[in-house]
């Protein structure tokens, strides 16, 4: 998820920095598409950098002379870097101008991906992946709030959906393409390609993305106070456990498929998953204003059904592709759903709540990589979908119970939140 709230620009701050009103007192109902697509590309790069090793585990493992479970920790160490630094870095840079901070974060990705591409030493690769995670700690604590800040209030949900489209695009096109490219050439080539894309993005951001000031010291939120706001804790719990469930399977999907005779089809399975994710984010973007709760329940059930299919029928190739499609439909809209839910619940503490969300998201990513590696060594890859099912049960219960706060049937209006 990778995923993306902003300590300084999250909901609650957008009323201070939204685009100016048009003549007659009405806000201009237009979105800055070039700037939002630049943010979506930044999300794409952060998500692809995090998840690309999932499709390249066998070749990376062989070249780095470590086991596949050890190579899977390249996803874990990235998430650890983000989880450890998201809150302190967001606090330390809260006064920075937003454009300067975004450019700094993306430059960090260019450096980290270049080192990953040239390294033949497992330890150095892990250091580079940690640095990439630190850069993500900056970017993911910035991007969703940045998108909201560029849009009029009535279009802020759509602005986030456009920016967050980088996640399913990374899954639908980036990971399969990177997996195919790495298989046909060398696993290092996709990382070099990402460096080149990041350099181009730095120019794009400089030219099209507006700048905003950071926050004054007195405006900065208090983290723990957000936990006392009704609805915030349920959303954070769902974030932690849902992302954990997803990562346990996704981080080792190449190994799971290889164990079921589909190792040569990993890129195609990921393409189906990602295409369904794109459809999901479109559906969520168009329906989230009225149906956030229903969409969250549906997403949970879709991923659970996909896991059940993989648990009992993974030896049937056609059903694996069906499961991948259901998984993508359930997962694609989750970043937008959870970011919106925590912003609605947080109210005037939304800044702090969203920063906690990005931290827990990456704690879950790190834990998923670790737990998945242990399960792979102890129980084999067949244990992954059963683990997903087990974890999604409390997620569904919490979403259903949190009907007054957290995942209400009716979202608050901007004046209420």
C-alpha positions as a Markdown table, in Angstrom:
| # | Residue | x | y | z |
|---|---|---|---|---|
| 1 | Unk | 0.0 | 0.0 | 0.0 |
| 2 | Unk | 1.9 | 0.6 | -0.4 |
| 3 | Unk | -0.3 | 4.0 | 1.2 |
| 4 | Unk | -0.2 | 7.7 | 1.8 |
| 5 | Unk | -1.6 | 10.1 | 4.3 |
| 6 | Unk | 0.0 | 13.4 | 5.1 |
| 7 | Unk | 0.8 | 14.7 | 8.6 |
| 8 | Unk | 0.8 | 18.3 | 7.4 |
| 9 | Unk | -1.7 | 18.2 | 4.5 |
| 10 | Unk | -4.3 | 15.6 | 5.5 |
| 11 | Unk | -8.0 | 16.3 | 5.7 |
| 12 | Unk | -8.5 | 19.0 | 8.2 |
| 13 | Unk | -5.8 | 21.1 | 6.6 |
| 14 | Unk | -7.3 | 21.3 | 3.1 |
| 15 | Unk | -9.7 | 24.1 | 4.1 |
| 16 | Unk | -6.7 | 26.2 | 4.8 |
| 17 | Unk | -5.1 | 25.5 | 1.4 |
| 18 | Unk | -7.7 | 24.6 | -1.1 |
| 19 | Unk | -7.8 | 26.3 | -4.5 |
| 20 | Unk | -9.1 | 29.8 | -4.4 |
| 21 | Unk | -12.8 | 30.4 | -4.9 |
| 22 | Unk | -14.0 | 31.5 | -8.3 |
| 23 | Unk | -15.9 | 34.8 | -8.9 |
| 24 | Unk | -19.2 | 34.8 | -7.1 |
| 25 | Unk | -17.9 | 32.8 | -4.2 |
| 26 | Unk | -18.0 | 29.3 | -5.8 |
| 27 | Unk | -15.1 | 27.0 | -6.0 |
| 28 | Unk | -13.8 | 26.1 | -9.5 |
| 29 | Unk | -14.9 | 22.5 | -10.1 |
| 30 | Unk | -11.8 | 21.4 | -12.0 |
| 31 | Unk | -9.0 | 19.1 | -11.1 |
| 32 | Unk | -5.3 | 19.9 | -12.0 |
| 33 | Unk | -4.9 | 16.6 | -13.9 |
| 34 | Unk | -1.3 | 17.0 | -15.0 |
| 35 | Unk | -0.2 | 17.6 | -11.4 |
| 36 | Unk | -2.4 | 14.8 | -10.1 |
| 37 | Unk | -1.0 | 12.3 | -12.7 |
| 38 | Unk | 2.5 | 13.3 | -11.6 |
| 39 | Unk | 1.5 | 12.4 | -8.0 |
| 40 | Unk | 0.0 | 9.1 | -9.3 |
| 41 | Unk | 3.3 | 8.4 | -11.0 |
| 42 | Unk | 5.1 | 9.1 | -7.7 |
| 43 | Unk | 2.7 | 6.6 | -6.0 |
| 44 | Unk | 3.4 | 4.2 | -8.9 |
| 45 | Unk | 7.2 | 4.4 | -8.3 |
| 46 | Unk | 6.8 | 4.0 | -4.5 |
| 47 | Unk | 4.5 | 1.0 | -4.9 |
| 48 | Unk | 6.5 | -0.7 | -7.6 |
| 49 | Unk | 9.8 | -0.2 | -5.7 |
| 50 | Unk | 8.2 | -1.9 | -2.7 |
| 51 | Unk | 6.5 | -4.8 | -4.4 |
| 52 | Unk | 8.7 | -5.6 | -7.5 |
| 53 | Unk | 10.9 | -8.2 | -5.7 |
| 54 | Unk | 7.7 | -10.3 | -5.2 |
| 55 | Unk | 7.8 | -11.1 | -8.9 |
| 56 | Unk | 11.6 | -11.6 | -9.1 |
| 57 | Unk | 12.3 | -13.7 | -6.0 |
| 58 | Unk | 13.8 | -16.8 | -7.7 |
| 59 | Unk | 16.2 | -14.9 | -9.9 |
| 60 | Unk | 17.1 | -12.4 | -7.1 |
| 61 | Unk | 17.6 | -15.2 | -4.7 |
| 62 | Unk | 20.0 | -17.0 | -7.0 |
| 63 | Unk | 22.1 | -14.0 | -7.8 |
| 64 | Unk | 22.3 | -12.8 | -4.2 |
| 65 | Unk | 23.1 | -16.3 | -3.1 |
| 66 | Unk | 20.4 | -16.4 | -0.4 |
| 67 | Unk | 17.2 | -18.3 | 0.1 |
| 68 | Unk | 13.9 | -17.1 | -1.3 |
| 69 | Unk | 12.6 | -16.4 | 2.2 |
| 70 | Unk | 15.6 | -14.3 | 2.8 |
| 71 | Unk | 15.1 | -12.4 | -0.5 |
| 72 | Unk | 11.5 | -11.9 | 0.5 |
| 73 | Unk | 12.9 | -9.8 | 3.4 |
| 74 | Unk | 13.8 | -7.1 | 0.8 |
| 75 | Unk | 10.1 | -6.3 | 0.9 |
| 76 | Unk | 10.1 | -6.4 | 4.7 |
| 77 | Unk | 13.2 | -4.1 | 5.2 |
| 78 | Unk | 11.6 | -1.5 | 2.9 |
| 79 | Unk | 8.4 | -1.5 | 5.0 |
| 80 | Unk | 10.5 | -1.4 | 8.2 |
| 81 | Unk | 12.3 | 1.7 | 6.9 |
| 82 | Unk | 9.0 | 3.4 | 6.3 |
| 83 | Unk | 7.4 | 2.3 | 9.6 |
| 84 | Unk | 10.3 | 3.5 | 11.7 |
| 85 | Unk | 10.6 | 6.9 | 10.0 |
| 86 | Unk | 7.2 | 8.0 | 8.8 |
| 87 | Unk | 6.1 | 9.7 | 12.0 |
| 88 | Unk | 9.5 | 11.2 | 13.0 |
| 89 | Unk | 10.3 | 12.3 | 9.5 |
| 90 | Unk | 6.9 | 13.8 | 8.9 |
| 91 | Unk | 7.2 | 15.7 | 12.2 |
| 92 | Unk | 10.8 | 16.9 | 11.4 |
| 93 | Unk | 9.8 | 18.1 | 7.9 |
| 94 | Unk | 6.4 | 19.5 | 8.8 |
| 95 | Unk | 7.6 | 23.0 | 8.2 |
| 96 | Unk | 9.2 | 22.2 | 4.9 |
| 97 | Unk | 7.5 | 23.5 | 1.7 |
| 98 | Unk | 5.6 | 20.6 | 0.2 |
| 99 | Unk | 7.3 | 20.6 | -3.2 |
| 100 | Unk | 10.8 | 20.6 | -1.8 |
| 101 | Unk | 9.8 | 17.6 | 0.4 |
| 102 | Unk | 8.3 | 15.6 | -2.5 |
| 103 | Unk | 11.3 | 16.2 | -4.7 |
| 104 | Unk | 13.7 | 15.1 | -1.9 |
| 105 | Unk | 11.7 | 11.9 | -1.4 |
| 106 | Unk | 11.7 | 11.0 | -5.1 |
| 107 | Unk | 15.4 | 11.7 | -5.4 |
| 108 | Unk | 15.9 | 9.1 | -2.6 |
| 109 | Unk | 14.1 | 6.5 | -4.7 |
| 110 | Unk | 16.4 | 7.2 | -7.6 |
| 111 | Unk | 19.4 | 6.6 | -5.5 |
| 112 | Unk | 18.1 | 3.5 | -3.7 |
| 113 | Unk | 16.9 | 1.8 | -6.9 |
| 114 | Unk | 20.3 | 2.5 | -8.6 |
| 115 | Unk | 22.1 | 0.9 | -5.7 |
| 116 | Unk | 19.8 | -2.1 | -5.7 |
| 117 | Unk | 20.3 | -2.5 | -9.5 |
| 118 | Unk | 24.1 | -2.6 | -9.2 |
| 119 | Unk | 24.5 | -4.6 | -5.9 |
| 120 | Unk | 25.6 | -8.2 | -5.8 |
| 121 | Unk | 25.9 | -8.2 | -2.0 |
| 122 | Unk | 22.8 | -9.1 | 0.0 |
| 123 | Unk | 23.7 | -6.8 | 2.9 |
| 124 | Unk | 24.1 | -3.8 | 0.5 |
| 125 | Unk | 20.9 | -4.6 | -1.2 |
| 126 | Unk | 19.1 | -4.6 | 2.1 |
| 127 | Unk | 20.6 | -1.2 | 3.0 |
| 128 | Unk | 19.4 | 0.2 | -0.3 |
| 129 | Unk | 16.0 | -1.2 | 0.3 |
| 130 | Unk | 15.9 | 0.3 | 3.8 |
| 131 | Unk | 16.8 | 3.7 | 2.3 |
| 132 | Unk | 14.0 | 3.3 | -0.3 |
| 133 | Unk | 11.7 | 2.7 | 2.7 |
| 134 | Unk | 12.9 | 5.9 | 4.4 |
| 135 | Unk | 12.1 | 7.8 | 1.2 |
| 136 | Unk | 8.7 | 6.2 | 1.2 |
| 137 | Unk | 8.2 | 7.5 | 4.8 |
| 138 | Unk | 8.5 | 10.9 | 3.3 |
| 139 | Unk | 6.5 | 10.4 | 0.2 |
| 140 | Unk | 3.6 | 8.3 | 1.6 |
| 141 | Unk | 3.1 | 10.8 | 4.4 |
| 142 | Unk | 2.7 | 13.5 | 1.8 |
| 143 | Unk | 0.9 | 12.3 | -1.4 |
| 144 | Unk | -2.7 | 11.8 | -0.4 |
| 145 | Unk | -2.9 | 15.0 | 1.5 |
| 146 | Unk | -1.1 | 16.8 | -1.4 |
| 147 | Unk | -3.8 | 15.5 | -3.8 |
| 148 | Unk | -6.6 | 16.7 | -1.5 |
| 149 | Unk | -5.0 | 20.1 | -1.2 |
| 150 | Unk | -5.0 | 20.7 | -4.9 |
| 151 | Unk | -8.7 | 20.0 | -5.3 |
| 152 | Unk | -11.9 | 21.8 | -4.5 |
| 153 | Unk | -13.7 | 20.2 | -1.5 |
| 154 | Unk | -16.3 | 18.6 | -3.7 |
| 155 | Unk | -13.7 | 16.8 | -5.8 |
| 156 | Unk | -11.2 | 15.8 | -3.1 |
| 157 | Unk | -12.3 | 12.2 | -3.1 |
| 158 | Unk | -11.7 | 12.0 | -6.9 |
| 159 | Unk | -8.4 | 13.7 | -6.5 |
| 160 | Unk | -7.2 | 11.0 | -4.0 |
| 161 | Unk | -8.6 | 8.3 | -6.3 |
| 162 | Unk | -6.5 | 9.7 | -9.2 |
| 163 | Unk | -3.3 | 10.0 | -7.2 |
| 164 | Unk | -3.8 | 6.5 | -5.6 |
| 165 | Unk | -4.4 | 5.0 | -9.1 |
| 166 | Unk | -0.6 | 4.6 | -9.1 |
| 167 | Unk | -1.0 | 1.6 | -6.7 |
| 168 | Unk | -3.1 | -0.6 | -9.0 |
| 169 | Unk | -1.2 | 0.6 | -12.1 |
| 170 | Unk | 2.0 | -0.6 | -10.4 |
| 171 | Unk | 0.3 | -3.9 | -9.6 |
| 172 | Unk | -1.5 | -4.3 | -13.0 |
| 173 | Unk | 1.3 | -3.1 | -15.3 |
| 174 | Unk | 4.4 | -2.4 | -13.3 |
| 175 | Unk | 5.0 | -5.6 | -11.4 |
| 176 | Unk | 4.0 | -7.9 | -14.4 |
| 177 | Unk | 6.1 | -5.8 | -16.8 |
| 178 | Unk | 9.0 | -5.7 | -14.4 |
| 179 | Unk | 8.7 | -9.5 | -13.8 |
| 180 | Unk | 8.6 | -10.1 | -17.6 |
| 181 | Unk | 11.5 | -7.7 | -18.2 |
| 182 | Unk | 13.5 | -9.2 | -15.4 |
| 183 | Unk | 12.8 | -12.8 | -16.6 |
| 184 | Unk | 13.7 | -12.0 | -20.2 |
| 185 | Unk | 16.8 | -10.0 | -19.4 |
| 186 | Unk | 18.1 | -9.7 | -15.8 |
| 187 | Unk | 16.3 | -8.8 | -12.5 |
| 188 | Unk | 18.4 | -5.7 | -12.3 |
| 189 | Unk | 17.0 | -4.1 | -15.4 |
| 190 | Unk | 13.6 | -3.2 | -14.0 |
| 191 | Unk | 15.4 | -1.3 | -11.1 |
| 192 | Unk | 17.4 | 0.7 | -13.7 |
| 193 | Unk | 14.3 | 1.5 | -15.6 |
| 194 | Unk | 12.7 | 2.8 | -12.4 |
| 195 | Unk | 15.7 | 5.1 | -11.8 |
| 196 | Unk | 15.2 | 6.6 | -15.3 |
| 197 | Unk | 11.5 | 7.0 | -14.7 |
| 198 | Unk | 12.2 | 8.8 | -11.4 |
| 199 | Unk | 14.6 | 11.2 | -13.0 |
| 200 | Unk | 11.9 | 12.1 | -15.6 |
| 201 | Unk | 9.3 | 12.5 | -12.8 |
| 202 | Unk | 11.5 | 14.9 | -10.9 |
| 203 | Unk | 11.4 | 17.2 | -14.0 |
| 204 | Unk | 7.6 | 16.7 | -14.3 |
| 205 | Unk | 7.0 | 17.6 | -10.7 |
| 206 | Unk | 9.1 | 20.7 | -10.9 |
| 207 | Unk | 7.1 | 21.8 | -13.9 |
| 208 | Unk | 3.5 | 21.0 | -13.0 |
| 209 | Unk | 2.9 | 20.4 | -9.3 |
| 210 | Unk | 2.0 | 23.5 | -7.2 |
| 211 | Unk | 3.9 | 24.3 | -4.1 |
| 212 | Unk | 2.4 | 24.7 | -0.6 |
| 213 | Unk | 3.9 | 25.8 | 2.7 |
| 214 | Unk | 4.3 | 23.4 | 5.6 |
| 215 | Unk | 2.6 | 23.8 | 9.0 |
| 216 | Unk | 3.5 | 26.2 | 11.7 |
| 217 | Unk | 4.8 | 24.6 | 14.9 |
| 218 | Unk | 1.6 | 25.3 | 16.8 |
| 219 | Unk | -0.6 | 23.7 | 14.2 |
| 220 | Unk | 1.1 | 20.3 | 14.2 |
| 221 | Unk | -1.0 | 17.4 | 15.5 |
| 222 | Unk | -0.6 | 15.2 | 18.5 |
| 223 | Unk | -0.4 | 11.5 | 17.6 |
| 224 | Unk | -1.9 | 9.8 | 20.7 |
| 225 | Unk | -4.8 | 12.3 | 20.9 |
| 226 | Unk | -6.2 | 10.9 | 17.6 |
| 227 | Unk | -6.7 | 7.4 | 19.2 |
| 228 | Unk | -9.3 | 8.9 | 21.5 |
| 229 | Unk | -11.4 | 10.1 | 18.6 |
| 230 | Unk | -14.3 | 7.6 | 18.0 |
| 231 | Unk | -13.8 | 5.6 | 14.8 |
| 232 | Unk | -10.1 | 6.1 | 14.4 |
| 233 | Unk | -9.0 | 3.0 | 16.2 |
| 234 | Unk | -11.3 | 0.6 | 14.2 |
| 235 | Unk | -10.0 | 2.0 | 10.9 |
| 236 | Unk | -6.4 | 1.7 | 12.1 |
| 237 | Unk | -7.1 | -1.9 | 13.2 |
| 238 | Unk | -8.6 | -2.8 | 9.8 |
| 239 | Unk | -5.6 | -1.2 | 8.1 |
| 240 | Unk | -3.1 | -3.2 | 10.1 |
| 241 | Unk | -4.7 | -6.6 | 9.7 |
| 242 | Unk | -6.0 | -6.2 | 6.2 |
| 243 | Unk | -2.6 | -5.2 | 4.9 |
| 244 | Unk | -0.9 | -7.9 | 6.9 |
| 245 | Unk | -3.2 | -10.5 | 5.3 |
| 246 | Unk | -2.6 | -9.2 | 1.8 |
| 247 | Unk | 1.2 | -9.0 | 2.2 |
| 248 | Unk | 1.6 | -12.5 | 3.6 |
| 249 | Unk | 0.5 | -13.9 | 0.2 |
| 250 | Unk | 1.5 | -11.1 | -2.2 |
| 251 | Unk | 5.2 | -10.9 | -1.0 |
| 252 | Unk | 5.6 | -14.6 | -1.9 |
| 253 | Unk | 3.2 | -15.0 | -4.8 |
| 254 | Unk | 6.0 | -16.0 | -7.2 |
| 255 | Unk | 6.9 | -18.9 | -4.8 |
| 256 | Unk | 3.3 | -19.9 | -4.3 |
| 257 | Unk | 2.6 | -20.1 | -8.0 |
| 258 | Unk | 5.9 | -21.9 | -8.7 |
| 259 | Unk | 4.9 | -24.5 | -6.1 |
| 260 | Unk | 1.7 | -25.1 | -8.0 |
| 261 | Unk | 3.3 | -25.4 | -11.4 |
| 262 | Unk | 2.6 | -21.8 | -12.5 |
| 263 | Unk | 6.0 | -20.2 | -12.0 |
| 264 | Unk | 6.2 | -19.3 | -15.7 |
| 265 | Unk | 2.8 | -17.5 | -15.5 |
| 266 | Unk | 3.6 | -15.2 | -12.5 |
| 267 | Unk | 3.5 | -12.1 | -14.7 |
| 268 | Unk | 0.2 | -13.1 | -16.3 |
| 269 | Unk | -1.4 | -13.8 | -12.9 |
| 270 | Unk | -0.2 | -10.5 | -11.6 |
| 271 | Unk | -1.5 | -8.8 | -14.7 |
| 272 | Unk | -5.0 | -10.2 | -14.0 |
| 273 | Unk | -4.7 | -9.2 | -10.4 |
| 274 | Unk | -3.6 | -5.7 | -11.3 |
| 275 | Unk | -6.2 | -5.2 | -14.0 |
| 276 | Unk | -8.9 | -6.1 | -11.5 |
| 277 | Unk | -7.3 | -3.6 | -9.1 |
| 278 | Unk | -7.7 | -0.9 | -11.7 |
| 279 | Unk | -11.3 | -1.7 | -12.1 |
| 280 | Unk | -11.7 | -1.6 | -8.3 |
| 281 | Unk | -10.2 | 1.8 | -7.9 |
| 282 | Unk | -12.4 | 3.2 | -10.6 |
| 283 | Unk | -15.5 | 1.7 | -8.9 |
| 284 | Unk | -14.4 | 3.0 | -5.5 |
| 285 | Unk | -13.6 | 6.5 | -6.8 |
| 286 | Unk | -17.1 | 6.8 | -8.3 |
| 287 | Unk | -19.0 | 5.3 | -5.4 |
| 288 | Unk | -17.1 | 6.1 | -2.2 |
| 289 | Unk | -19.0 | 9.2 | -1.3 |
| 290 | Unk | -22.2 | 7.3 | -0.7 |
| 291 | Unk | -21.0 | 3.7 | -0.2 |
| 292 | Unk | -17.8 | 3.7 | 1.8 |
| 293 | Unk | -19.1 | 1.1 | 4.3 |
| 294 | Unk | -20.6 | -1.2 | 1.7 |
| 295 | Unk | -17.4 | -1.0 | -0.5 |
| 296 | Unk | -15.2 | -1.9 | 2.5 |
| 297 | Unk | -17.3 | -4.9 | 3.4 |
| 298 | Unk | -17.4 | -6.0 | -0.3 |
| 299 | Unk | -13.6 | -5.7 | -0.5 |
| 300 | Unk | -13.0 | -7.8 | 2.5 |
| 301 | Unk | -15.4 | -10.6 | 1.3 |
| 302 | Unk | -13.8 | -10.6 | -2.2 |
| 303 | Unk | -10.3 | -11.1 | -0.9 |
| 304 | Unk | -11.6 | -13.8 | 1.5 |
| 305 | Unk | -13.3 | -15.7 | -1.4 |
| 306 | Unk | -10.1 | -15.4 | -3.5 |
| 307 | Unk | -8.0 | -16.8 | -0.6 |
| 308 | Unk | -10.5 | -19.7 | -0.2 |
| 309 | Unk | -10.1 | -20.5 | -3.9 |
| 310 | Unk | -6.4 | -20.5 | -3.6 |
| 311 | Unk | -6.5 | -22.6 | -0.5 |
| 312 | Unk | -8.5 | -25.4 | -1.9 |
| 313 | Unk | -8.3 | -25.2 | -5.7 |
| 314 | Unk | -4.9 | -23.7 | -6.5 |
| 315 | Unk | -4.0 | -26.8 | -8.7 |
| 316 | Unk | -6.8 | -25.7 | -11.2 |
| 317 | Unk | -5.2 | -23.1 | -13.4 |
| 318 | Unk | -8.4 | -21.4 | -14.4 |
| 319 | Unk | -9.5 | -20.9 | -10.8 |
| 320 | Unk | -6.1 | -19.4 | -9.9 |
| 321 | Unk | -6.8 | -16.6 | -12.5 |
| 322 | Unk | -10.4 | -16.2 | -11.2 |
| 323 | Unk | -9.0 | -15.9 | -7.6 |
| 324 | Unk | -6.4 | -13.3 | -8.8 |
| 325 | Unk | -9.3 | -11.3 | -10.4 |
| 326 | Unk | -11.4 | -11.4 | -7.2 |
| 327 | Unk | -8.3 | -10.5 | -5.1 |
| 328 | Unk | -7.6 | -7.5 | -7.3 |
| 329 | Unk | -11.2 | -6.4 | -7.2 |
| 330 | Unk | -11.1 | -6.5 | -3.4 |
| 331 | Unk | -7.7 | -5.0 | -2.9 |
| 332 | Unk | -7.5 | -2.2 | -5.5 |
| 333 | Unk | -9.7 | 0.3 | -3.7 |
| 334 | Unk | -8.6 | -0.4 | -0.2 |
| 335 | Unk | -6.0 | 2.4 | 0.0 |
| 336 | Unk | -8.6 | 5.0 | -1.0 |
| 337 | Unk | -11.3 | 3.5 | 1.3 |
| 338 | Unk | -9.1 | 3.4 | 4.4 |
| 339 | Unk | -7.5 | 6.9 | 3.9 |
| 340 | Unk | -11.0 | 8.4 | 3.4 |
| 341 | Unk | -12.4 | 6.5 | 6.4 |
| 342 | Unk | -9.7 | 7.6 | 8.8 |
| 343 | Unk | -9.9 | 11.2 | 7.5 |
| 344 | Unk | -13.7 | 11.2 | 8.1 |
| 345 | Unk | -13.3 | 9.7 | 11.5 |
| 346 | Unk | -10.4 | 11.8 | 12.6 |
| 347 | Unk | -12.1 | 15.2 | 12.2 |
| 348 | Unk | -9.7 | 17.9 | 13.6 |
| 349 | Unk | -7.2 | 15.1 | 14.4 |
| 350 | Unk | -7.2 | 13.7 | 10.9 |
| 351 | Unk | -3.6 | 14.8 | 10.3 |
| 352 | Unk | -2.4 | 12.6 | 13.2 |
| 353 | Unk | -4.7 | 9.8 | 12.4 |
| 354 | Unk | -3.5 | 9.6 | 8.8 |
| 355 | Unk | 0.1 | 9.6 | 9.8 |
| 356 | Unk | -0.6 | 6.7 | 12.2 |
| 357 | Unk | -2.3 | 4.9 | 9.3 |
| 358 | Unk | 0.7 | 5.1 | 7.0 |
| 359 | Unk | 2.9 | 3.9 | 9.9 |
| 360 | Unk | 0.7 | 0.9 | 10.6 |
| 361 | Unk | 0.3 | 0.1 | 6.9 |
| 362 | Unk | 4.1 | -0.3 | 6.7 |
| 363 | Unk | 4.3 | -2.2 | 10.0 |
| 364 | Unk | 1.8 | -4.6 | 8.4 |
| 365 | Unk | 3.9 | -4.8 | 5.3 |
| 366 | Unk | 7.0 | -5.6 | 7.3 |
| 367 | Unk | 5.2 | -8.1 | 9.5 |
| 368 | Unk | 3.7 | -9.8 | 6.4 |
| 369 | Unk | 7.1 | -10.3 | 4.9 |
| 370 | Unk | 8.5 | -11.8 | 8.1 |
| 371 | Unk | 5.5 | -14.0 | 8.8 |
| 372 | Unk | 5.3 | -15.1 | 5.2 |
| 373 | Unk | 9.0 | -16.1 | 5.3 |
| 374 | Unk | 8.5 | -18.1 | 8.6 |
| 375 | Unk | 5.4 | -19.8 | 7.1 |
| 376 | Unk | 7.3 | -20.6 | 3.9 |
| 377 | Unk | 10.1 | -22.3 | 5.9 |
| 378 | Unk | 7.9 | -24.1 | 8.4 |
| 379 | Unk | 4.6 | -24.9 | 6.6 |
| 380 | Unk | 5.2 | -24.2 | 3.0 |
| 381 | Unk | 3.4 | -21.8 | 0.6 |
| 382 | Unk | 0.1 | -23.6 | 0.9 |
| 383 | Unk | -0.3 | -22.0 | 4.3 |
| 384 | Unk | -0.5 | -18.5 | 2.9 |
| 385 | Unk | -4.1 | -18.4 | 1.7 |
| 386 | Unk | -5.4 | -20.0 | 4.9 |
| 387 | Unk | -3.5 | -17.4 | 6.9 |
| 388 | Unk | -5.2 | -14.7 | 4.8 |
| 389 | Unk | -8.6 | -16.2 | 5.6 |
| 390 | Unk | -7.8 | -16.3 | 9.3 |
| 391 | Unk | -6.8 | -12.7 | 9.4 |
| 392 | Unk | -9.7 | -11.4 | 7.4 |
| 393 | Unk | -12.3 | -12.7 | 9.9 |
| 394 | Unk | -11.6 | -10.1 | 12.5 |
| 395 | Unk | -11.4 | -7.4 | 9.8 |
| 396 | Unk | -14.9 | -8.2 | 8.7 |
| 397 | Unk | -16.2 | -8.2 | 12.2 |
| 398 | Unk | -14.7 | -4.8 | 13.0 |
| 399 | Unk | -16.0 | -3.2 | 9.8 |
| 400 | Unk | -19.5 | -4.5 | 10.5 |
| 401 | Unk | -19.5 | -3.5 | 14.2 |
| 402 | Unk | -18.0 | 0.0 | 13.6 |
| 403 | Unk | -21.2 | 1.3 | 12.0 |
| 404 | Unk | -21.5 | 4.4 | 14.1 |
| 405 | Unk | -17.9 | 5.6 | 13.9 |
| 406 | Unk | -15.2 | 4.4 | 11.5 |
| 407 | Unk | -17.3 | 2.8 | 8.8 |
| 408 | Unk | -20.7 | 4.5 | 9.1 |
| 409 | Unk | -23.5 | 3.9 | 6.6 |
| 410 | Unk | -23.5 | 7.6 | 5.8 |
| 411 | Unk | -20.3 | 9.6 | 5.5 |
| 412 | Unk | -20.1 | 13.0 | 7.2 |
| 413 | Unk | -20.3 | 16.1 | 5.1 |
| 414 | Unk | -17.2 | 18.3 | 4.8 |
| 415 | Unk | -18.7 | 20.7 | 7.4 |
| 416 | Unk | -19.3 | 17.8 | 9.8 |
| 417 | Unk | -15.8 | 16.2 | 9.5 |
